[in-house]
Each structure stands twice: as structure tokens, then as C-alpha cells.
Amino acid sequence: MVSSVLADFLRICEFDLVITSQEGSSQLARQVSDVAPVTGWIHSVSNTGLEVLEAEPRYALVTSKFVLRRMRQRGKTKFVLFYPPFIDTGDRVAEHDRRDGLLMINPVPAKGGEFVKRLAASFPDRKFTVVEGWWDTSATFTGLANVRYVPRTYDMNTIYSAHQALLVPSVVEDAFPRVIIEAGLSGLPSVGSARGGIPEAIADGGVVLPPDDLHTWVETIDMLDGVTVASYSVRARRNALRFVRSCVEELFKEGVIAI
């Protein structure tokens, strides 16, 4: 229905800019190009994420330096580095109220759900929380008494603030995981894989580890104490605040939105 609804809007409205991405984006870009400026937003290096480039939009916003390095020139498309903007809710808790549990969001195989299962098995006396993402993966953690599985929820600030560190052991090359910045705004540092744009998102607000190296991950997590986490927490929030901004000025500066 997206194409037909967009057609209705194009008949009754004038647009300064139309941004499209992911499934069907090349079709939508072609549909809009004759009547409004259109820009693709590349926030994945998968074939689906790059689909909009087939329509050769004038501009393509790329969501991280990692993604920018993967881009190949296509037609007259200009690539613009554009980090996703965030809102700071200010919902934080004092560090002494933070629990010692470890957190993972969207524990599907591509995001490292199986790896977190192995980590949880390595720390039977440590609490783990996994929050449902794309689909229900609760069966993955059956038999692990130290793992709490939380159904999909929008009350993420409460969850972020109740944990010691966010685990991001993605198997795929994530472009720039929003969850890292969202957690950082709550003062929650991340422990993530050296894959894709994960190190770029974590910066100095956490730890970047070799992918799939269970021994190194276990050693690192074992050394996370209150003082270390408190230090990373401050840096994680400071890093995340860089992305709290109004992005319109950036789009004007790059020419994506005409003055």
C-alpha cells in the first residue's frame, strides 16, 4: 500500500524532501523523482539496504563511516555521512542503584543470540537479560536459570538503567547499531564485536572485542567491576550525546534540502 498512499500524497502536497530506504525503496525513489527531491538513506550494507541506489537518487545518506567505506559510485549519487539523530530522555539512575546484570537486545542468530547463550552458560552466577526483538527466541535460552527473557517492550530506559553493560556480539556487519547509542544515553556502556560499525558506535563508551572469541569475552566480562563500569558509563553517555541534535541544519549544509 505504500506506493499508492505515496501517490495520493504527491497529488495533494508539495515536498521539500522525500527520504526512503530498505524494501521497495528503489521503486519509491523512481515514483517521487519527477515531482520532489528524493534521497536514499543507507543504514545497512545488505542488498536490501542498498536497494535505493538502483534508482540513482541525487543524494544518499550513509549512516556511518563504515558504510561510507563500502559505497561505490553509482551514477550521479552523492554520498553524505549522516549519523541517525537521537533524543535525550534524561532518564537515568544513580550508579549505586545499577544492578550487575548483562543485557542483550534482539537475541536472534544474526545479532549473536547463540553467542550470548554460551556467555550465560559460562557465568551461571551472573544475571543476564535478553529482550525480544524481531521474533520470539525464548527457546534458545531454555535451561539457563540465570537468563531472564523479556517480551518485546517499549519501556527500554528502565531496562537500560538496570544493567551493568549491553552486549552487542553481532555476527553480521551492523552498520551503526542504534541500540548502542540509546543505551549510552542511559549511561549503559557496551561490549561489542569488532565488526561493521559497532566499534564506531561504541567509541570510548565501552569495550570492543574480537568477534566470536568466547574466551576473550569471558575474561573481559569477568573483569567488569563497579569502578570500571562507572568510568565507561560516563564515557558512554558523553559519546551518545554527540548524536542528540536537530539534523535539519546538516541537510541544508550538504545541499540535501534546498534553501
SEKE-557010 format. One record per residue: z negated, y, x negated of N, C-alpha, C in turn. Coordinates in steps of 0.05 Angstrom, whole numbers, plus 5000, padded with zeros to 4 digits. Layout:
# SEKE-557010
ZYXZYXZYX...
This chain:
# SEKE-557010
500049764984500050005000500050254983499450234957499150474941501750634940503950504937506550644936507150794961506750674984507350805010505451045015502851005008500951225012501551454994502351394969503151604950505551754960507451614972509851744983509151935005507151865022506252045043505052295031503452265011502152504998504252684985506252554973508352714959509952884979510052805003511552955024509953195033507353185032505753395044504153565023504153474998502553614978504153664953503253874938504353924912502153854891502953714870501053624850501553764823499453844809499653944782499953714762498853474770498953254752498352994768499752784762499152514773498752334749496352204748495752014727495651734738496951544724497051264734496651074711495650834717495250634696495050354709495250154691494849874699497049774717496349584735498349444751500049624768502649594766504449754782504850034773503750114750503850384741506650484734508350304724511050394717512550464742512150314764513550374789512550644800509950684799508750934810509651174793509851134767510751354750513651434756515351244761518151304768518251434795516551344813516551454840515851754840514051834822513052104822514752294804516052184784517152344762519052574772520452534794522352734803520952974818518452934826517253144843514553254831513553124810510953214799510753114770509253264754508753164726507152914727507852714712506452454712505652374684503252274682502152194656500951914659501451744639500151484638497551494624495651314631493051304617492851024606492851004580492850744566489950684558488550514574485850444567485650144563487850014555487849734548490349684532490149504512492549434496493849184507493049084530494348864543497148944554498748754561501348814573501048974598499048914614498549064638497749354632496049384612495149644604497449824594499449704582501649854570504049884590503749774613505949764632507150044638505450244640506450514648508450614628508350524603510250624583513150544589513550344606516250264613517650484628516150664641517350884656517751124638516951114613517151324593516151594604513551604612512451854621512452064598512352314605512452524585509952504567507652444579505152414564503852154570502452044550500751814555498051874541495951864558493251894547492251634536491351624511490451384499487351404495485951204503483051224507481351194482482651144459481151124434483051134410481951174386483651174362484750894357483150694365484150414362486750374378486750474403489150444420491450614408490850854398492851024387494250884364492750744347494050604325495950384334495550284358497250074369499850174382499950424385502250534401504850544384507050474396509650504384511150704400512650874387514151084401516050964421515951064446517750974467518951224480521551264476522851494488521651754478521151934497520052194491517052214497515751994502512951994509511252104486509552294492507652404472504952274477503752154457501152034459498952234453496952244470494752434468492152274467490552304446487952184445486052314466485052154484483552254506481352064513478952114504476651944510475851974539474951764552474151794580471751984582471652154602469352334606467152194621464652284616462352164629460552384641458752304658456752484670454052384660452352574651449652504642447852524666446752304674444952304697442152384689441452364663438852444654436652244661437452014672435451814680434651644656432451714643431451564620428451504624427551304609424651244609423651274580421051324578419851344551420251084536420551104510420950864494418750654497416250754501414050564502414150404528415750494548416050354573418350154572419950174552422349994550421449714544422649524558421949244552423449144528423048894521424248784497426648604503427648604527429748424535432448524525434348344524437148394515438948374540440948544541442548584565445448534559446848404578449748384576450948444604453048594604454448664629457148514630457748404653460348264657460648024638458947824642458947594623461147384628463647484629465947304632466847214604468447004602469146904576470447114558472247274568473547474552471647674540469347724553467447914544465147784527465347524523463447394506461147254520461547184546459447064561458346804549460246644539459446394526457846444500458546654486457146714461454246804468453946964489451247044497449546804506450846614518449446364525448346234500449846224479448946104454446746274441446946534444444846704434442246654449442446644475440046594491438746334484440346124479439245864471437845884444438746074427437546104401434846254402434346394424431846544427430446464453429446224455428246134480425846294489424546444471422246604478422946894483425446954483426347234487427847254514427447484528428647514554431447624552433247514567436047614569436647674598438047884603439047954629442047974628443447834646446347854648447047954676448848154678449448274703452348204711452748104734455348014744457348244742459748174733461948364732464248294749466348194736468848134750468547914771466947704764466447494783463747364776462947184794460347044791460546834768458946884747458846694725456046574721454546574742451746494740451546204731453546034737453345754730453445714699454545914685454645904656451845884644449946004657447246034645445245844658446145654673444445454686442845304664440345274668438645124649437345294628437945554628436745734609434545894623432045814620429845944634429446234626430346314603429946584593432146774600434046684617436246854626436046924655435947184661435947274689438747374696439847254717442547334726442347524749443547764746443347974767446048004780446247974807448748014821449748294817452248334821453548594817451948814831451449034816449849254826450849524815450249734830451050004821448650154809446250034811443850154801443550084771445350184755445450104727443450254709442850504716440950654699438250514697437250404719434750264718434850024700437149884701437449644684437749724655439349934649439650014621436950094609435350244624432850354614430750144610431149904620429049694619429549494597431549554579432149354559432149474531432249294512432049374483434749434471436749274479439449304467441549184486443849294485446149194500447849024482448648784491450248604475453248634484454948674465457848704471459448524452459348264456460648074437463448004447465048194455467648134467469447964450470847784463472747604450475447744448476047914468478548064468478148334454480348474448480148734436479848954457477449004465476849214484477749484472478949654488479949904478477750104472475850134490473650324487471750264510469850074506468249994529466450214540466950284565465350494578462450414579461850154581459050064583457350154560458550174536457050264512456150544515457850724525457151004528455251034551455650894573453850914596451050824588450850604573448250514563447050714544448650834527447651034508446451274521447551354544446451584558443651524569443051274572440351194580438651124555439751184532438251134507438250844499440150684509440250404502442450354481441650274457443550214436445049954440447249924426448849684429449049524404449349264407450049074386452748964394454849024379457548944387459248824365461348694374463248574355465048784342465748724317467648894303470548824312471048884337473648824349474549074365477149124364478249334381476849604377476349734400475049994399472049984401470849744399467949724402466449874380467249844354465850004333466050304338468350394348468850674353466950774375466550614395464750694417461750694408461050494392458250474383457550694363459450744344458950944322456250874309454451074307451851014294449650954314450450904339448550854360448050554365448050404344447650114346448549964322449249714325450049544303452649404310454449404290457049264293456949024275457548784286457348534272459948374272460248194253462748024253462947874279465347864291465747714316465147414312463847304332463547014334461646894313460447054296458646954275455846934286455246714299452646674312450346714294450446614269448246634250447546924245449647094240449147374234447947514258448947454282447947574306444947504310444247254306441547164309439747304289440547324264438947454244438547754251440647884260440448174267438648224290438948064311437248094335434348034328433947844311431247764303429747994289431348174276430148394261429848654278430648644303430348884320427448914329426149114317423449164325423349434339420949514348420649764363421550014348420950024322421650264307424650284303425950054297428850044293430350124319429450004341430650054367430350344375428050464370427550744377429450924361429850864336431751024320434551004331435450754336438150714347438450844375436250844390436350954417436951254416435751404398436251684395439251734387440151574369442951604360444951514381444251314396446051224418446351444439444251574446444451784466445952024454445352094430446852314417449852264416450552014409453351944408454651954436453251854456454251854483454652134494452952314487453152584498455752724489457052634468459552754459461652724481461352524498463452464518462752574546460452724547459752854572461053134571463153164587464653424584466453444608467453694612469653744630472153704614473953534624476353464608478753634613478553814633480953964641481954144618480154264603480954434580482554274560481754024555483253864536486153814546486353764571489053704582490853954581489654184586491154434583492054474554490154434535490754484507493054304497493154064507495253874498497853914513497754074534500254124550500653924572498653744576498853544597498853684625497153884627497154054651498354324643500354414657501654664651499954904661499955114646498555354654500155504675
